[in-house]
């Protein structure tokens, strides 16, 4: 993977983590996005 895509992947992961944390604090969820996130994260991170 290129360095620039790795940085973007780390940023994406961090942003998603913040999003999920904010939802939990509000007592909400986004099951559709969360399922998609955890399904695709191994590919995004290169750990497939």
N, CA, C, O and CB atoms as a CASP TS submission, in Angstrom:
PFRMAT TS
TARGET T0000
AUTHOR 0000-0000-0000
METHOD Language model
MODEL 1
PARENT N/A
ATOM      1  N   UNK     1       0.834  -1.176   0.000  1.00  0.00           N
ATOM      2  CA  UNK     1       0.000   0.000   0.000  1.00  0.00           C
ATOM      3  C   UNK     1       0.881   1.243   0.000  1.00  0.00           C
ATOM      4  O   UNK     1       1.969   1.248   0.576  1.00  0.00           O
ATOM      5  CB  UNK     1      -0.950  -0.004   1.208  1.00  0.00           C
ATOM      6  N   UNK     2       0.416   2.255  -0.628  1.00  0.00           N
ATOM      7  CA  UNK     2       1.152   3.509  -0.652  1.00  0.00           C
ATOM      8  C   UNK     2       1.019   4.215   0.695  1.00  0.00           C
ATOM      9  O   UNK     2       0.026   4.059   1.405  1.00  0.00           O
ATOM     10  CB  UNK     2       0.648   4.417  -1.794  1.00  0.00           C
ATOM     11  N   UNK     3       2.032   4.982   1.020  1.00  0.00           N
ATOM     12  CA  UNK     3       2.026   5.717   2.289  1.00  0.00           C
ATOM     13  C   UNK     3       0.819   6.634   2.412  1.00  0.00           C
ATOM     14  O   UNK     3       0.210   6.719   3.478  1.00  0.00           O
ATOM     15  CB  UNK     3       3.300   6.530   2.429  1.00  0.00           C
ATOM     16  N   UNK     4       0.468   7.321   1.326  1.00  0.00           N
ATOM     17  CA  UNK     4      -0.649   8.259   1.401  1.00  0.00           C
ATOM     18  C   UNK     4      -1.967   7.547   1.681  1.00  0.00           C
ATOM     19  O   UNK     4      -2.796   8.068   2.426  1.00  0.00           O
ATOM     20  CB  UNK     4      -0.754   9.052   0.108  1.00  0.00           C
ATOM     21  N   UNK     5      -2.177   6.370   1.103  1.00  0.00           N
ATOM     22  CA  UNK     5      -3.423   5.655   1.360  1.00  0.00           C
ATOM     23  C   UNK     5      -3.442   5.112   2.793  1.00  0.00           C
ATOM     24  O   UNK     5      -4.504   5.025   3.409  1.00  0.00           O
ATOM     25  CB  UNK     5      -3.605   4.505   0.346  1.00  0.00           C
ATOM     26  N   UNK     6      -2.278   4.750   3.316  1.00  0.00           N
ATOM     27  CA  UNK     6      -2.212   4.278   4.690  1.00  0.00           C
ATOM     28  C   UNK     6      -2.629   5.382   5.653  1.00  0.00           C
ATOM     29  O   UNK     6      -3.387   5.142   6.592  1.00  0.00           O
ATOM     30  CB  UNK     6      -0.800   3.784   5.022  1.00  0.00           C
ATOM     31  N   UNK     7      -2.132   6.589   5.415  1.00  0.00           N
ATOM     32  CA  UNK     7      -2.521   7.719   6.255  1.00  0.00           C
ATOM     33  C   UNK     7      -3.998   8.004   6.179  1.00  0.00           C
ATOM     34  O   UNK     7      -4.635   8.298   7.191  1.00  0.00           O
ATOM     35  CB  UNK     7      -1.754   8.946   5.866  1.00  0.00           C
ATOM     36  N   UNK     8      -4.550   7.920   4.978  1.00  0.00           N
ATOM     37  CA  UNK     8      -5.986   8.136   4.807  1.00  0.00           C
ATOM     38  C   UNK     8      -6.773   7.051   5.511  1.00  0.00           C
ATOM     39  O   UNK     8      -7.826   7.334   6.084  1.00  0.00           O
ATOM     40  CB  UNK     8      -6.355   8.179   3.323  1.00  0.00           C
ATOM     41  N   UNK     9      -6.291   5.807   5.485  1.00  0.00           N
ATOM     42  CA  UNK     9      -6.975   4.716   6.167  1.00  0.00           C
ATOM     43  C   UNK     9      -6.978   4.927   7.669  1.00  0.00           C
ATOM     44  O   UNK     9      -7.985   4.680   8.333  1.00  0.00           O
ATOM     45  CB  UNK     9      -6.322   3.386   5.830  1.00  0.00           C
ATOM     46  N   UNK    10      -5.848   5.386   8.208  1.00  0.00           N
ATOM     47  CA  UNK    10      -5.774   5.662   9.642  1.00  0.00           C
ATOM     48  C   UNK    10      -6.725   6.796  10.001  1.00  0.00           C
ATOM     49  O   UNK    10      -7.409   6.741  11.023  1.00  0.00           O
ATOM     50  CB  UNK    10      -4.328   6.016  10.060  1.00  0.00           C
ATOM     51  N   UNK    11      -6.765   7.813   9.167  1.00  0.00           N
ATOM     52  CA  UNK    11      -7.678   8.933   9.407  1.00  0.00           C
ATOM     53  C   UNK    11      -9.132   8.468   9.340  1.00  0.00           C
ATOM     54  O   UNK    11      -9.944   8.863  10.176  1.00  0.00           O
ATOM     55  CB  UNK    11      -7.431  10.060   8.383  1.00  0.00           C
ATOM     56  N   UNK    12      -9.465   7.638   8.361  1.00  0.00           N
ATOM     57  CA  UNK    12     -10.820   7.102   8.225  1.00  0.00           C
ATOM     58  C   UNK    12     -11.199   6.301   9.465  1.00  0.00           C
ATOM     59  O   UNK    12     -12.293   6.466  10.005  1.00  0.00           O
ATOM     60  CB  UNK    12     -10.933   6.221   6.963  1.00  0.00           C
ATOM     61  N   UNK    13     -10.300   5.441   9.914  1.00  0.00           N
ATOM     62  CA  UNK    13     -10.556   4.631  11.103  1.00  0.00           C
ATOM     63  C   UNK    13     -10.794   5.529  12.320  1.00  0.00           C
ATOM     64  O   UNK    13     -11.733   5.307  13.085  1.00  0.00           O
ATOM     65  CB  UNK    13      -9.378   3.669  11.368  1.00  0.00           C
ATOM     66  N   UNK    14      -9.944   6.540  12.495  1.00  0.00           N
ATOM     67  CA  UNK    14     -10.092   7.454  13.628  1.00  0.00           C
ATOM     68  C   UNK    14     -11.419   8.204  13.560  1.00  0.00           C
ATOM     69  O   UNK    14     -12.095   8.371  14.575  1.00  0.00           O
ATOM     70  CB  UNK    14      -8.927   8.449  13.667  1.00  0.00           C
ATOM     71  N   UNK    15     -11.787   8.652  12.377  1.00  0.00           N
ATOM     72  CA  UNK    15     -13.058   9.373  12.213  1.00  0.00           C
ATOM     73  C   UNK    15     -14.243   8.466  12.520  1.00  0.00           C
ATOM     74  O   UNK    15     -15.208   8.895  13.153  1.00  0.00           O
ATOM     75  CB  UNK    15     -13.182   9.932  10.784  1.00  0.00           C
ATOM     76  N   UNK    16     -14.172   7.225  12.078  1.00  0.00           N
ATOM     77  CA  UNK    16     -15.268   6.286  12.353  1.00  0.00           C
ATOM     78  C   UNK    16     -15.374   5.999  13.836  1.00  0.00           C
ATOM     79  O   UNK    16     -16.474   5.912  14.382  1.00  0.00           O
ATOM     80  CB  UNK    16     -15.069   4.979  11.582  1.00  0.00           C
ATOM     81  N   UNK    17     -14.229   5.850  14.491  1.00  0.00           N
ATOM     82  CA  UNK    17     -14.231   5.606  15.928  1.00  0.00           C
ATOM     83  C   UNK    17     -14.875   6.772  16.669  1.00  0.00           C
ATOM     84  O   UNK    17     -15.667   6.562  17.588  1.00  0.00           O
ATOM     85  CB  UNK    17     -12.801   5.376  16.436  1.00  0.00           C
ATOM     86  N   UNK    18     -14.544   7.984  16.280  1.00  0.00           N
ATOM     87  CA  UNK    18     -15.166   9.172  16.896  1.00  0.00           C
ATOM     88  C   UNK    18     -16.673   9.185  16.642  1.00  0.00           C
ATOM     89  O   UNK    18     -17.458   9.497  17.538  1.00  0.00           O
ATOM     90  CB  UNK    18     -14.524  10.473  16.344  1.00  0.00           C
ATOM     91  N   UNK    19     -17.065   8.849  15.428  1.00  0.00           N
ATOM     92  CA  UNK    19     -18.482   8.823  15.062  1.00  0.00           C
ATOM     93  C   UNK    19     -19.235   7.806  15.923  1.00  0.00           C
ATOM     94  O   UNK    19     -20.296   8.118  16.463  1.00  0.00           O
ATOM     95  CB  UNK    19     -18.650   8.486  13.560  1.00  0.00           C
ATOM     96  N   UNK    20     -18.695   6.600  16.053  1.00  0.00           N
ATOM     97  CA  UNK    20     -19.364   5.571  16.849  1.00  0.00           C
ATOM     98  C   UNK    20     -19.425   5.973  18.322  1.00  0.00           C
ATOM     99  O   UNK    20     -20.428   5.721  18.990  1.00  0.00           O
ATOM    100  CB  UNK    20     -18.640   4.223  16.698  1.00  0.00           C
ATOM    101  N   UNK    21     -18.369   6.591  18.829  1.00  0.00           N
ATOM    102  CA  UNK    21     -18.348   7.047  20.218  1.00  0.00           C
ATOM    103  C   UNK    21     -19.407   8.119  20.448  1.00  0.00           C
ATOM    104  O   UNK    21     -20.125   8.084  21.447  1.00  0.00           O
ATOM    105  CB  UNK    21     -16.956   7.585  20.589  1.00  0.00           C
ATOM    106  N   UNK    22     -19.502   9.064  19.531  1.00  0.00           N
ATOM    107  CA  UNK    22     -20.502  10.134  19.652  1.00  0.00           C
ATOM    108  C   UNK    22     -21.919   9.560  19.626  1.00  0.00           C
ATOM    109  O   UNK    22     -22.782   9.994  20.389  1.00  0.00           O
ATOM    110  CB  UNK    22     -20.329  11.167  18.517  1.00  0.00           C
ATOM    111  N   UNK    23     -22.154   8.590  18.754  1.00  0.00           N
ATOM    112  CA  UNK    23     -23.478   7.970  18.701  1.00  0.00           C
ATOM    113  C   UNK    23     -23.809   7.278  20.014  1.00  0.00           C
ATOM    114  O   UNK    23     -24.915   7.422  20.534  1.00  0.00           O
ATOM    115  CB  UNK    23     -23.556   6.968  17.546  1.00  0.00           C
ATOM    116  N   UNK    24     -22.849   6.522  20.555  1.00  0.00           N
ATOM    117  CA  UNK    24     -23.093   5.811  21.810  1.00  0.00           C
ATOM    118  C   UNK    24     -23.415   6.782  22.946  1.00  0.00           C
ATOM    119  O   UNK    24     -24.294   6.515  23.766  1.00  0.00           O
ATOM    120  CB  UNK    24     -21.875   4.957  22.181  1.00  0.00           C
ATOM    121  N   UNK    25     -22.706   7.902  22.990  1.00  0.00           N
ATOM    122  CA  UNK    25     -22.949   8.903  24.040  1.00  0.00           C
ATOM    123  C   UNK    25     -24.357   9.469  23.944  1.00  0.00           C
ATOM    124  O   UNK    25     -24.941   9.865  24.953  1.00  0.00           O
ATOM    125  CB  UNK    25     -21.923  10.041  23.945  1.00  0.00           C
ATOM    126  N   UNK    26     -24.908   9.508  22.725  1.00  0.00           N
ATOM    127  CA  UNK    26     -26.260  10.018  22.511  1.00  0.00           C
ATOM    128  C   UNK    26     -27.313   8.915  22.633  1.00  0.00           C
ATOM    129  O   UNK    26     -28.511   9.180  22.530  1.00  0.00           O
ATOM    130  CB  UNK    26     -26.358  10.678  21.142  1.00  0.00           C
ATOM    131  N   UNK    27     -26.859   7.674  22.853  1.00  0.00           N
ATOM    132  CA  UNK    27     -27.775   6.549  22.947  1.00  0.00           C
ATOM    133  C   UNK    27     -28.329   6.131  21.597  1.00  0.00           C
ATOM    134  O   UNK    27     -29.402   5.534  21.517  1.00  0.00           O
ATOM    135  CB  UNK    27     -28.905   6.887  23.871  1.00  0.00           C
ATOM    136  N   UNK    28     -27.591   6.447  20.528  1.00  0.00           N
ATOM    137  CA  UNK    28     -28.026   6.116  19.174  1.00  0.00           C
ATOM    138  C   UNK    28     -27.065   5.103  18.558  1.00  0.00           C
ATOM    139  O   UNK    28     -26.014   4.793  19.119  1.00  0.00           O
ATOM    140  CB  UNK    28     -28.112   7.391  18.297  1.00  0.00           C
ATOM    141  N   UNK    29     -27.454   4.596  17.389  1.00  0.00           N
ATOM    142  CA  UNK    29     -26.555   3.731  16.643  1.00  0.00           C
ATOM    143  C   UNK    29     -26.805   3.878  15.149  1.00  0.00           C
ATOM    144  O   UNK    29     -27.814   4.435  14.718  1.00  0.00           O
ATOM    145  CB  UNK    29     -26.727   2.269  17.076  1.00  0.00           C
ATOM    146  N   UNK    30     -25.882   3.379  14.394  1.00  0.00           N
ATOM    147  CA  UNK    30     -25.985   3.368  12.936  1.00  0.00           C
ATOM    148  C   UNK    30     -25.548   1.970  12.510  1.00  0.00           C
ATOM    149  O   UNK    30     -24.445   1.769  12.002  1.00  0.00           O
ATOM    150  CB  UNK    30     -25.095   4.515  12.252  1.00  0.00           C
ATOM    151  N   UNK    31     -26.450   1.009  12.732  1.00  0.00           N
ATOM    152  CA  UNK    31     -26.115  -0.390  12.504  1.00  0.00           C
ATOM    153  C   UNK    31     -25.671  -0.670  11.077  1.00  0.00           C
ATOM    154  O   UNK    31     -24.752  -1.461  10.865  1.00  0.00           O
ATOM    155  CB  UNK    31     -27.291  -1.252  12.838  1.00  0.00           C
ATOM    156  N   UNK    32     -26.299  -0.042  10.101  1.00  0.00           N
ATOM    157  CA  UNK    32     -25.945  -0.270   8.699  1.00  0.00           C
ATOM    158  C   UNK    32     -24.517   0.138   8.412  1.00  0.00           C
ATOM    159  O   UNK    32     -23.766  -0.613   7.791  1.00  0.00           O
ATOM    160  CB  UNK    32     -26.888   0.488   7.785  1.00  0.00           C
ATOM    161  N   UNK    33     -24.136   1.323   8.859  1.00  0.00           N
ATOM    162  CA  UNK    33     -22.771   1.781   8.629  1.00  0.00           C
ATOM    163  C   UNK    33     -21.776   0.979   9.455  1.00  0.00           C
ATOM    164  O   UNK    33     -20.699   0.633   8.970  1.00  0.00           O
ATOM    165  CB  UNK    33     -22.646   3.266   8.957  1.00  0.00           C
ATOM    166  N   UNK    34     -22.130   0.684  10.691  1.00  0.00           N
ATOM    167  CA  UNK    34     -21.217  -0.062  11.560  1.00  0.00           C
ATOM    168  C   UNK    34     -20.950  -1.455  10.998  1.00  0.00           C
ATOM    169  O   UNK    34     -19.809  -1.917  11.015  1.00  0.00           O
ATOM    170  CB  UNK    34     -21.793  -0.167  12.982  1.00  0.00           C
ATOM    171  N   UNK    35     -21.988  -2.131  10.499  1.00  0.00           N
ATOM    172  CA  UNK    35     -21.796  -3.438   9.883  1.00  0.00           C
ATOM    173  C   UNK    35     -20.866  -3.338   8.682  1.00  0.00           C
ATOM    174  O   UNK    35     -19.949  -4.144   8.529  1.00  0.00           O
ATOM    175  CB  UNK    35     -23.140  -4.036   9.463  1.00  0.00           C
ATOM    176  N   UNK    36     -21.103  -2.356   7.840  1.00  0.00           N
ATOM    177  CA  UNK    36     -20.267  -2.163   6.654  1.00  0.00           C
ATOM    178  C   UNK    36     -18.826  -1.837   7.050  1.00  0.00           C
ATOM    179  O   UNK    36     -17.884  -2.336   6.435  1.00  0.00           O
ATOM    180  CB  UNK    36     -20.842  -1.039   5.770  1.00  0.00           C
ATOM    181  N   UNK    37     -18.657  -1.015   8.059  1.00  0.00           N
ATOM    182  CA  UNK    37     -17.332  -0.636   8.533  1.00  0.00           C
ATOM    183  C   UNK    37     -16.544  -1.861   8.985  1.00  0.00           C
ATOM    184  O   UNK    37     -15.408  -2.058   8.552  1.00  0.00           O
ATOM    185  CB  UNK    37     -17.443   0.372   9.677  1.00  0.00           C
ATOM    186  N   UNK    38     -17.129  -2.679   9.843  1.00  0.00           N
ATOM    187  CA  UNK    38     -16.407  -3.835  10.365  1.00  0.00           C
ATOM    188  C   UNK    38     -16.219  -4.921   9.309  1.00  0.00           C
ATOM    189  O   UNK    38     -15.278  -5.710   9.395  1.00  0.00           O
ATOM    190  CB  UNK    38     -17.141  -4.405  11.564  1.00  0.00           C
ATOM    191  N   UNK    39     -17.091  -4.967   8.330  1.00  0.00           N
ATOM    192  CA  UNK    39     -16.941  -5.932   7.235  1.00  0.00           C
ATOM    193  C   UNK    39     -15.787  -5.538   6.315  1.00  0.00           C
ATOM    194  O   UNK    39     -15.044  -6.400   5.846  1.00  0.00           O
ATOM    195  CB  UNK    39     -18.247  -6.036   6.427  1.00  0.00           C
ATOM    196  N   UNK    40     -15.636  -4.241   6.059  1.00  0.00           N
ATOM    197  CA  UNK    40     -14.617  -3.780   5.117  1.00  0.00           C
ATOM    198  C   UNK    40     -13.292  -3.388   5.775  1.00  0.00           C
ATOM    199  O   UNK    40     -12.293  -3.231   5.073  1.00  0.00           O
ATOM    200  CB  UNK    40     -15.145  -2.614   4.349  1.00  0.00           C
ATOM    201  N   UNK    41     -13.255  -3.226   7.092  1.00  0.00           N
ATOM    202  CA  UNK    41     -12.038  -2.750   7.753  1.00  0.00           C
ATOM    203  C   UNK    41     -10.820  -3.624   7.465  1.00  0.00           C
ATOM    204  O   UNK    41      -9.745  -3.071   7.235  1.00  0.00           O
ATOM    205  CB  UNK    41     -12.262  -2.680   9.240  1.00  0.00           C
ATOM    206  N   UNK    42     -10.922  -4.962   7.462  1.00  0.00           N
ATOM    207  CA  UNK    42      -9.725  -5.757   7.144  1.00  0.00           C
ATOM    208  C   UNK    42      -9.145  -5.430   5.755  1.00  0.00           C
ATOM    209  O   UNK    42      -7.926  -5.415   5.584  1.00  0.00           O
ATOM    210  CB  UNK    42     -10.063  -7.247   7.218  1.00  0.00           C
ATOM    211  N   UNK    43      -9.990  -5.174   4.793  1.00  0.00           N
ATOM    212  CA  UNK    43      -9.524  -4.829   3.442  1.00  0.00           C
ATOM    213  C   UNK    43      -8.899  -3.446   3.447  1.00  0.00           C
ATOM    214  O   UNK    43      -7.849  -3.235   2.840  1.00  0.00           O
ATOM    215  CB  UNK    43     -10.687  -4.886   2.422  1.00  0.00           C
ATOM    216  N   UNK    44      -9.527  -2.514   4.118  1.00  0.00           N
ATOM    217  CA  UNK    44      -9.025  -1.140   4.185  1.00  0.00           C
ATOM    218  C   UNK    44      -7.654  -1.110   4.852  1.00  0.00           C
ATOM    219  O   UNK    44      -6.758  -0.389   4.414  1.00  0.00           O
ATOM    220  CB  UNK    44     -10.013  -0.233   4.952  1.00  0.00           C
ATOM    221  N   UNK    45      -7.498  -1.892   5.905  1.00  0.00           N
ATOM    222  CA  UNK    45      -6.249  -1.855   6.670  1.00  0.00           C
ATOM    223  C   UNK    45      -5.161  -2.734   6.069  1.00  0.00           C
ATOM    224  O   UNK    45      -4.013  -2.685   6.509  1.00  0.00           O
ATOM    225  CB  UNK    45      -6.506  -2.281   8.095  1.00  0.00           C
ATOM    226  N   UNK    46      -5.511  -3.541   5.064  1.00  0.00           N
ATOM    227  CA  UNK    46      -4.532  -4.423   4.451  1.00  0.00           C
ATOM    228  C   UNK    46      -4.335  -5.714   5.216  1.00  0.00           C
ATOM    229  O   UNK    46      -3.378  -6.444   4.956  1.00  0.00           O
ATOM    230  CB  UNK    46      -3.228  -3.720   4.325  1.00  0.00           C
ATOM    231  N   UNK    47      -5.213  -6.010   6.146  1.00  0.00           N
ATOM    232  CA  UNK    47      -5.118  -7.219   6.955  1.00  0.00           C
ATOM    233  C   UNK    47      -6.090  -8.295   6.491  1.00  0.00           C
ATOM    234  O   UNK    47      -6.685  -8.995   7.310  1.00  0.00           O
ATOM    235  CB  UNK    47      -5.374  -6.890   8.410  1.00  0.00           C
ATOM    236  N   UNK    48      -6.249  -8.425   5.200  1.00  0.00           N
ATOM    237  CA  UNK    48      -7.220  -9.389   4.684  1.00  0.00           C
ATOM    238  C   UNK    48      -6.623 -10.720   4.429  1.00  0.00           C
ATOM    239  O   UNK    48      -7.321 -11.636   3.992  1.00  0.00           O
ATOM    240  CB  UNK    48      -7.837  -8.893   3.440  1.00  0.00           C
TER
END
